[in-house]
Amino acid sequence: MKKYLPIAAILLMAFTSDSAAPTDRLGVAGPLTFGGTTYNLAWATKPSATYYVQEYLPKGEKSADFKQMLALHLVSQDTDVRSVAALKVKELEARKQSDVICNYQLITSPDNKEIILDFLLSQNMEGNQGIAEFNVYRYKQVALGAGKTGVLLYAYSKRGYGAGIDNFLKTLKPVRTEAIAAMAAAKLPAVKITD
């Protein structure tokens, strides 16, 4: 008997893998530009019938140790931005129990149609291989044709590693302010499911 992951579990996963020739499943082959940096399609997956992920990296960066990344996540089933964002907030609340720097802020647009979630998290902070990661997610309801809607998540991530984490955290305040402003002002890519 096949077992399918519920959408909540899928959205909590972090996907990072390099691929020689990623398949653009959303009609957004790129390149994309965010904050003055150009990002190229580096990886794409469809982990379920209604969930798509595409990651974009600056030239020369790899998924395993990226410094900056853009990603598109599309939930192609009938749901709303609040429900999808609530899954991530639930994950972050649970993570706070074991991650001392985990924190987040949720901003809802004046018309209640979009949500921006920015958050900070870490992994293995005591070790030399530690990671600190800042993220800004923008959730928006999108039309998918034939009367169907879905939720598009446009995501920006920035990381610091090992000995560079202290400096990463010390210089994060202006980076955070600029990234949130850029995310709020960004023209989101128009997605069209191609498979």
N, C-alpha and C positions, 0 to 999 in steps of 0.2 A: 504494500500500500504506500503510495507516495504521500509525503508530508510536505505541506506548504507552510512557509514562514508567514506569520501574520504581518501585515503592513507595519505595525509598530516595531517589530523586531528588525525588519529590513531597514527601516529608516534610522535605526540606532547603529547600524553597522558603518564602519569606515572602510571604503574601498580604495586601495592603492595598489596598482600593479602596472608595470610597463608593458606596452604592446608595440610591435613593429608597425602595424597598420590598423589602428582602431577604426571601427565601423561607426560612422556617424548615423545614429538612429533617430536624431531629433531635428534634422535639417539645419544644424548649426555646426558646420565643419570648421568655422573659425577662419582666420584668427579673431580673437576677441581682445578688446583693450579695456583695461581697468586701471585707474590711477596712473595713467601715463605708461603703463607696461603692457606689452603685447604677449598674449597667451595663445598657444597652439594646442589643438586637440592631441592629447597624449594617451587617453584610455577611455573606453566606453563599455558599458555592460547593461544587460537587461536581466536583473536577478529575479524578476517575477513578471507575470503577464501585464501588470499595471504599474511597474516601477522601472524607470530608466535613470542611469547615471552617466554623465560625461565629465571628464576632468581635463583641464587645460593648464599647461605649464609654460613658463617663459623658456626661451631657447636655452639649451644647455642644462636645464634642471631635470631631475628624475623623480618619480613618485616616491621612491624610498627615502629620499633626503631633501625634499623640496624646501625652498625658503618661502615661496609664494605659490598659490594655486587659485584658480577659478574653477568652479564646478556648476553644472546644471543637474538638478534632480527633478524629475517629473513624475508625479503621481497621476496616472491617467484615469483613475476611477473617480466617481462622483463623491467629492469630499470638499471641505472648506479649509481656508488658511488657518483658522483658529485651531481646528482639530490636528492638523499636521504640525503646526508650531508647538502645540501642547505636548506632543510626543517628545520633542527635543527638550522642552522645559522639564518634563518628568525625568528624563535621563540625566539632565544636569543637576536636578535636585538630589537624585540618588548618588550621583558622582561626588557631590560636596562632602559626603560622609568620609570619603577616602582621599580626596584631592584637595589639598589645603589652599590652592590658588584658584580653584574653580569658582567662577562667578559669572553672572549674566545680567543683561538688561533687555527688556522687551519694549518695543516702541510700536504703537499701532497708528496707522495713518488716520488723518482726520475723518476720512470717509469710511473707515473700518474695513476697507477692502484689501489692505496690505499690512504685513507685519515685518518689522526688522528686529532680528534677535542678534545681539552681539554677545560673545562669551569668551572666556579664557579658561584653558584647562592645561593639565600637565600629565606627564607620565615618567616614572622612574627618576624623580627629582633628586634622589640621593646618589644616583649613579652617574658615571661619566657619559652614559648614553641617554641622559635625560632629554626630554622634549617639553617645551612650552609652546602652546599654540593659541593664537588669537583668531577668532572667526567672526564674520558678519554674514548673516543669512537674511535674505529677503524673500518672503513668501508672497505669491500673487496668484489669484484665480485666473486661469487662462481658458480660452475657447479652443477646442480641439477639432471642431468641425462636426457635422451631422448632429448638432444639438448637444454634443458632449462637452463637459468641462473637466478640468483637472487643476492641480496645484503645481506651479513652477517654483522651485527653490533655486535662487541664484546665490551662490556662496563664494566668499573670498576667505582664504586662510593664509596666515603668515606664521612661520615657525622660527624658534630659536633652539639651538642644540647645545648640550654639554656645557663647556666653559663659557659659551656665549649667551647663556640664558639670563644671567644677571643684567648684562647690558640690554638684552632684548626687553626685559621687563622695565628697566629704568627709562628706556626711550619709547615705551609703548603709548603713553598718553597722547602725544600728537599724532601718532600713527593711527590710533583708534579713532580720534576725532575726524581725521581726514578720510579714513575708510568708511565710516558711517555716512558722512556727507556724500562721498562718491557713490555709495550704494543707493542712497535715497535719490540721488539725481540720475542714476544710470538708466539708460534706455534698455530695457530687458530684451534679450534676443527673442524673436518670434519662433516658436517651436512648431514643428510639424512632424508627427510620427511617421517614419519612413519604412517601418517593417510591420 
